[in-house]
């Protein structure tokens, strides 16, 4: 997808809400939240209608979240003025600093857990440590370290020092790790055990501080691909959505493409009748798939709380797929 296509889509989406989208990390004008409008998931719709969403753990300051998530199990996106959102949720929204290993590992690696989508259990702990481990041996194997440290990287890469053995105690939730320093101490202890078994005495000479520094570098490298998401953490059971925010709803057939009689019924929160409000000659599967969602928007009064715009999901997916192909193949 050409960048101009995304800019055009964003510009159209926010028209009438914002002057321009010129958000920069740490100082956004706009926040984005991909969500769902589904007649079969009434609790989510009721939350939208009340203006207070529950169970939201993060929002984004980057419009590219549309391309990553809209249409993938979720069919709607909220576009909210940052100043209004911050004011309505004072002290409950904080930006993730992807360049701070200290922040990322705080509270038993809570932010890494969120970034990696890892649950607070043994499997989730393994997901975190697998990510860190891979970037540790990638970094240690590169030129710039002394031979002993590069050897350690190669042993980690080739499995002579097993990540499963090294991180077994953490994976089994026998302890918590709350900082790079604690991670370095843990690595020193466990890797020395593994190296001793392999007769790799030279590894024992590597100081604890080096393991901590390597872990810091690995953590920063491992989250770099996620930093474009521009995520902010919501530190609250609920998130208040400013009235007047833009709500985009993606459907196969947007409201404006229905016959006028059907539009009138839908805007009352009613189901149009085939053969009466919609001629059978113009009836499509796209209309059938879209009626429930469009009706729900008006039935729950979302149009009164938000500035609602229906967008063509199929056209959007073409743009989305083009962007993914361009990203993959350059």
C-alpha positions as CSV (number, residue, x, y, z in Angstrom):
1,X,0.0,0.0,0.0
2,X,1.2,3.5,-0.8
3,X,1.6,5.7,2.2
4,X,-0.7,8.2,0.5
5,X,-3.5,5.7,0.7
6,X,-3.2,5.4,4.5
7,X,-2.9,9.2,4.8
8,X,-6.1,9.6,2.7
9,X,-7.9,7.1,4.8
10,X,-6.9,8.7,8.0
11,X,-7.7,12.1,6.8
12,X,-11.2,11.0,5.8
13,X,-11.7,9.2,9.1
14,X,-10.9,12.2,11.2
15,X,-12.4,14.9,9.1
16,X,-14.6,17.2,11.3
17,X,-12.9,15.9,14.5
18,X,-9.3,17.1,14.1
19,X,-7.5,19.8,12.2
20,X,-4.6,17.4,11.3
21,X,-3.1,14.3,12.8
22,X,0.4,15.3,13.7
23,X,0.9,13.0,16.7
24,X,4.5,12.4,17.8
25,X,5.5,9.7,20.4
26,X,5.0,11.0,23.9
27,X,2.9,14.0,22.7
28,X,0.0,12.7,20.7
29,X,-2.9,14.7,19.4
30,X,-5.0,11.6,18.9
31,X,-5.5,8.2,20.5
32,X,-6.7,5.1,18.6
33,X,-8.5,2.1,20.0
34,X,-9.7,-0.8,17.9
35,X,-12.8,-2.4,19.3
36,X,-16.0,-4.3,18.3
37,X,-19.6,-3.4,17.5
38,X,-21.3,-6.8,17.4
39,X,-25.0,-7.4,18.1
40,X,-24.0,-10.7,19.7
41,X,-21.6,-9.2,22.1
42,X,-23.9,-6.8,24.0
43,X,-21.7,-6.0,26.9
44,X,-19.1,-4.4,24.6
45,X,-21.9,-2.4,22.9
46,X,-23.4,-1.3,26.2
47,X,-19.9,-0.1,27.3
48,X,-19.6,1.9,24.1
49,X,-23.1,3.4,24.7
50,X,-22.2,4.3,28.3
51,X,-18.9,5.9,27.2
52,X,-16.9,3.8,29.7
53,X,-15.1,0.7,28.4
54,X,-14.0,-2.1,30.8
55,X,-11.1,-4.4,30.4
56,X,-9.1,-2.1,28.2
57,X,-5.4,-2.4,29.0
58,X,-3.9,-0.3,26.2
59,X,-4.5,2.4,23.5
60,X,-2.3,3.6,20.7
61,X,-1.0,7.0,19.5
62,X,-0.2,5.6,16.0
63,X,-2.8,5.4,13.2
64,X,-1.1,2.4,11.7
65,X,-3.0,0.3,14.3
66,X,-5.9,0.4,11.9
67,X,-3.8,-1.6,9.4
68,X,-2.6,-4.1,12.1
69,X,-5.9,-4.8,13.8
70,X,-9.1,-3.4,12.1
71,X,-10.9,-6.2,10.4
72,X,-9.0,-8.9,12.2
73,X,-11.7,-10.1,14.7
74,X,-12.6,-6.4,15.4
75,X,-14.7,-4.2,13.2
76,X,-14.6,-0.7,14.8
77,X,-12.1,1.9,15.8
78,X,-12.4,4.9,18.2
79,X,-10.5,8.0,17.4
80,X,-10.2,10.2,20.4
81,X,-8.7,13.7,21.0
82,X,-5.7,13.1,23.3
83,X,-6.3,16.2,25.5
84,X,-9.9,15.2,26.2
85,X,-9.0,11.5,26.9
86,X,-6.2,12.4,29.2
87,X,-8.4,14.9,31.0
88,X,-11.2,12.3,31.5
89,X,-8.7,9.7,32.7
90,X,-6.3,11.7,34.8
91,X,-3.3,9.7,36.0
92,X,-4.5,6.5,34.5
93,X,-2.8,6.5,31.1
94,X,1.0,6.2,30.6
95,X,3.1,5.8,27.5
96,X,5.2,2.6,27.2
97,X,8.9,3.6,27.0
98,X,10.3,1.0,24.6
99,X,13.8,2.2,25.3
100,X,13.7,1.6,29.0
101,X,14.6,-1.9,30.1
102,X,14.1,-0.9,33.7
103,X,10.5,0.1,33.0
104,X,9.8,-2.9,30.8
105,X,11.0,-5.4,33.5
106,X,9.4,-3.7,36.5
107,X,6.7,-5.6,38.4
108,X,7.8,-9.0,37.2
109,X,8.2,-7.9,33.6
110,X,4.6,-6.6,33.5
111,X,5.1,-4.5,30.4
112,X,7.0,-7.1,28.5
113,X,4.2,-9.5,29.4
114,X,1.7,-7.1,27.8
115,X,3.9,-6.4,24.7
116,X,4.4,-10.1,24.1
117,X,0.8,-10.9,24.9
118,X,2.0,-13.4,27.5
119,X,-0.2,-14.6,30.3
120,X,0.8,-14.6,33.9
121,X,1.6,-18.3,34.0
122,X,4.3,-20.7,33.2
123,X,3.6,-20.6,29.4
124,X,3.6,-16.8,29.5
125,X,6.9,-16.7,31.3
126,X,8.4,-19.0,28.7
127,X,7.2,-16.7,25.9
128,X,8.9,-13.7,27.6
129,X,12.2,-15.6,28.2
130,X,12.2,-17.1,24.7
131,X,12.1,-13.6,23.2
132,X,14.8,-12.3,25.5
133,X,17.0,-15.4,24.9
134,X,17.0,-15.2,21.2
135,X,18.1,-11.6,21.2
136,X,20.7,-12.3,23.8
137,X,22.5,-14.8,21.7
138,X,22.1,-12.7,18.6
139,X,23.7,-9.8,20.3
140,X,26.4,-11.8,22.1
141,X,27.5,-13.6,18.9
142,X,28.2,-10.3,17.1
143,X,31.7,-8.7,16.8
144,X,32.4,-6.2,19.6
145,X,32.5,-8.5,22.5
146,X,35.6,-10.5,23.5
147,X,36.1,-14.1,22.5
148,X,34.7,-15.5,25.7
149,X,31.5,-13.6,25.5
150,X,31.1,-14.4,21.8
151,X,31.6,-18.1,22.7
152,X,28.8,-17.7,25.3
153,X,26.6,-16.4,22.6
154,X,27.3,-19.3,20.3
155,X,26.8,-21.8,23.0
156,X,23.4,-20.2,23.7
157,X,22.5,-20.2,20.1
158,X,23.5,-23.8,19.5
159,X,21.7,-25.1,22.5
160,X,24.8,-26.2,24.5
161,X,23.5,-23.8,27.2
162,X,19.8,-24.5,27.2
163,X,17.3,-21.7,27.6
164,X,14.8,-24.2,29.1
165,X,17.3,-25.1,31.8
166,X,18.4,-21.5,32.4
167,X,14.9,-20.1,32.7
168,X,13.3,-23.2,34.3
169,X,12.9,-21.6,37.8
170,X,11.4,-18.4,36.4
171,X,9.1,-20.3,34.0
172,X,7.8,-22.4,37.0
173,X,7.1,-19.1,38.8
174,X,9.5,-19.9,41.6
175,X,10.7,-16.2,41.7
176,X,10.0,-12.8,40.1
177,X,12.3,-10.6,38.1
178,X,11.7,-6.9,38.5
179,X,14.8,-5.2,36.9
180,X,17.7,-5.9,34.4
181,X,20.0,-6.1,37.5
182,X,17.9,-8.9,38.9
183,X,17.8,-10.6,35.5
184,X,21.6,-10.3,35.2
185,X,22.1,-11.9,38.6
186,X,19.6,-14.7,37.7
187,X,21.4,-15.3,34.4
188,X,24.8,-15.4,36.0
189,X,23.7,-18.0,38.5
190,X,21.8,-20.3,36.1
191,X,24.2,-20.0,33.1
192,X,27.2,-20.7,35.3
193,X,25.4,-23.9,36.4
194,X,24.8,-24.9,32.8
195,X,28.3,-24.0,31.7
196,X,29.9,-25.9,34.5
197,X,28.0,-29.1,33.4
198,X,29.4,-28.6,29.9
199,X,32.9,-28.0,31.2
200,X,32.9,-24.5,29.8
201,X,34.9,-22.9,32.6
202,X,35.7,-19.8,30.6
203,X,32.0,-18.8,30.8
204,X,32.3,-18.7,34.6
205,X,34.6,-15.7,34.3
206,X,31.9,-13.5,32.7
207,X,30.8,-11.0,35.3
208,X,27.2,-10.6,36.4
209,X,27.2,-7.0,35.1
210,X,27.9,-8.2,31.6
211,X,24.8,-10.5,31.7
212,X,22.7,-7.6,32.9
213,X,24.0,-5.3,30.1
214,X,23.4,-8.1,27.5
215,X,19.9,-8.5,28.9
216,X,19.2,-4.8,28.6
217,X,20.3,-4.8,25.0
218,X,18.3,-7.9,24.2
219,X,15.1,-6.5,25.8
220,X,15.4,-3.3,23.8
221,X,16.0,-5.3,20.6
222,X,13.1,-7.6,21.2
223,X,10.5,-4.8,21.6
224,X,11.8,-2.7,18.7
225,X,9.4,-4.2,16.3
226,X,6.5,-3.4,18.6
227,X,7.4,0.3,19.2
228,X,5.6,1.4,16.0
229,X,2.4,0.4,17.8
230,X,2.8,3.5,20.0
231,X,1.1,1.8,22.9
232,X,0.0,3.5,26.1
233,X,-1.0,1.5,29.2
234,X,-4.4,2.0,30.8
235,X,-3.8,1.6,34.5
236,X,-7.5,1.4,35.5
237,X,-10.4,-1.2,35.3
238,X,-12.2,1.1,32.9
239,X,-11.4,3.8,30.3
240,X,-13.7,6.8,29.9
241,X,-14.3,7.8,26.2
242,X,-14.9,11.5,25.5
243,X,-18.2,12.2,24.0
244,X,-18.0,13.4,20.4
245,X,-15.1,11.0,19.6
246,X,-15.1,9.5,16.1
247,X,-16.3,5.9,15.8
248,X,-15.5,4.1,12.6
249,X,-17.5,1.0,11.9
250,X,-16.3,-1.3,9.1
251,X,-19.1,-3.3,7.3
252,X,-19.4,-5.1,4.0
253,X,-22.1,-2.6,2.9
254,X,-22.0,0.8,4.5
255,X,-25.2,2.5,5.5
256,X,-25.0,5.0,2.6
257,X,-25.1,2.1,0.1
258,X,-28.5,0.9,1.2
259,X,-31.7,2.1,-0.4
260,X,-33.2,5.1,1.3
261,X,-36.1,3.2,2.8
262,X,-33.7,0.7,4.3
263,X,-31.5,3.5,5.6
264,X,-34.5,5.1,7.3
265,X,-35.4,1.9,9.1
266,X,-31.8,1.2,10.2
267,X,-31.4,4.7,11.6
268,X,-34.4,4.0,13.8
269,X,-32.7,0.8,15.1
270,X,-35.1,-1.4,13.1
271,X,-34.6,-4.2,10.6
272,X,-35.5,-3.3,7.0
273,X,-37.8,-5.8,5.2
274,X,-36.7,-7.5,2.1
275,X,-39.1,-6.8,-0.7
276,X,-40.4,-3.8,1.0
277,X,-37.5,-1.6,2.1
278,X,-35.0,-3.4,0.0
279,X,-35.8,-4.5,-3.6
280,X,-34.8,-8.2,-4.0
281,X,-33.0,-7.2,-7.2
282,X,-30.5,-5.1,-5.3
283,X,-30.2,-7.4,-2.2
284,X,-26.6,-8.7,-1.6
285,X,-24.9,-10.9,0.9
286,X,-23.0,-7.8,1.9
287,X,-26.2,-6.1,3.0
288,X,-27.2,-9.3,4.9
289,X,-23.9,-9.3,6.7
290,X,-24.1,-5.6,7.6
291,X,-27.6,-5.1,8.8
292,X,-27.1,-6.4,12.3
293,X,-24.1,-4.2,13.0
294,X,-25.6,-1.0,11.5
295,X,-28.9,-1.6,13.3
296,X,-27.0,-2.1,16.6
297,X,-25.2,1.3,16.2
298,X,-28.5,3.1,16.2
299,X,-30.4,0.8,18.5
300,X,-27.9,1.6,21.3
301,X,-27.6,5.3,20.4
302,X,-24.0,5.2,19.5
303,X,-24.7,7.8,16.9
304,X,-25.8,10.2,19.6
305,X,-22.6,9.8,21.6
306,X,-20.0,9.5,18.8
307,X,-19.5,10.8,15.3
308,X,-20.1,7.6,13.5
309,X,-18.8,6.8,10.1
310,X,-19.4,3.5,8.3
311,X,-16.5,2.4,6.0
312,X,-16.5,-0.3,3.4
313,X,-14.7,-3.3,4.9
314,X,-13.8,-4.9,1.6
315,X,-12.2,-1.7,0.2
316,X,-10.3,-1.3,3.5
317,X,-9.0,-4.9,3.3
318,X,-7.6,-4.2,-0.2
319,X,-5.7,-1.3,1.2
320,X,-4.6,-3.4,4.2
321,X,-3.4,-6.3,2.1
322,X,-1.5,-4.0,-0.3
323,X,0.2,-2.4,2.7
324,X,1.2,-5.9,4.1
325,X,2.6,-7.0,0.7
326,X,4.6,-3.7,0.5
327,X,5.9,-4.2,4.0
328,X,6.9,-7.9,3.3
329,X,8.5,-7.4,-0.1
330,X,9.6,-3.8,0.1
